[in-house]
Amino acid sequence: MKWVFWLFVALYALALLIFLIGTFGWFGQEKDPLSGVFLMPLGMPWNLIGDRIGIGSAALALLAPAINAAILFGLWKRFGS
């Protein structure tokens, strides 16, 4: 479970970095409105639930993967190994 958690956190950090680079045009990159697309699958199902109740925002897309990371961390600590 430890490896699943750390792999998920690494993917989340990479997707967040791509989002920030594409949104703000860092490192000479053109601004891209679709740079947050990699955060969407990491935040499932919270992105879908938020969209259905009307909270579809950039903040939800940024924080939804953190909920999944917290769940994986809890599972890692509870079931160990």
C-alpha positions in Angstrom: 0.0 0.0 0.0 3.0 2.2 0.6 4.0 2.1 -3.0 0.5 2.8 -4.3 0.4 5.9 -2.0 3.8 7.2 -3.1 3.1 6.5 -6.8 -0.2 8.4 -6.5 1.5 11.4 -4.8 4.2 11.5 -7.5 1.6 11.5 -10.2 -0.4 14.2 -8.4 2.7 16.3 -8.0 3.6 15.9 -11.7 0.0 16.7 -12.8 0.0 19.8 -10.6 3.3 21.0 -12.0 2.0 20.5 -15.6 -1.1 22.5 -14.6 0.9 25.4 -13.1 3.3 25.5 -16.1 0.5 25.5 -18.6 -1.7 27.9 -16.7 0.9 30.6 -16.0 3.1 30.0 -19.0 6.2 29.3 -17.0 9.5 28.3 -18.6 8.5 30.0 -21.9 5.6 27.7 -22.4 2.4 29.0 -24.1 -0.6 29.3 -21.8 -2.8 26.2 -22.3 -6.4 26.1 -21.1 -6.3 22.2 -21.1 -3.2 21.9 -18.8 -5.4 20.7 -15.9 -6.7 17.7 -17.8 -4.2 15.4 -16.0 -5.7 16.3 -12.6 -9.1 15.1 -13.6 -8.6 11.3 -13.6 -6.6 11.5 -10.3 -9.5 13.3 -8.6 -12.3 10.8 -9.6 -15.0 10.3 -8.3 -14.9 13.6 -6.4 -14.8 15.7 -9.6 -17.9 14.0 -10.9 -19.7 14.4 -7.5 -18.8 18.1 -7.4 -19.9 18.7 -10.9 -23.3 17.1 -10.3 -24.0 19.2 -7.2 -22.8 22.4 -9.0 -19.3 22.9 -7.5 -17.4 22.4 -10.8 -14.4 24.8 -10.3 -10.7 24.8 -10.6 -10.3 24.6 -6.9 -12.2 21.3 -6.9 -10.0 19.9 -9.7 -6.9 20.9 -7.7 -8.0 19.5 -4.4 -9.9 16.3 -5.4 -6.7 14.3 -5.9 -5.7 15.3 -2.4 -8.8 13.6 -1.0 -7.8 10.4 -2.8 -4.3 10.7 -1.5 -5.6 11.1 2.1 -7.8 8.0 1.6 -4.7 6.0 0.3 -2.7 7.3 3.2 -5.3 6.1 5.7 -5.5 2.7 4.1 -1.7 2.5 4.2 -1.6 3.3 7.9 -4.5 1.1 8.8 -3.5 -2.0 6.8 0.2 -1.4 6.8 3.1 -2.9 4.8 
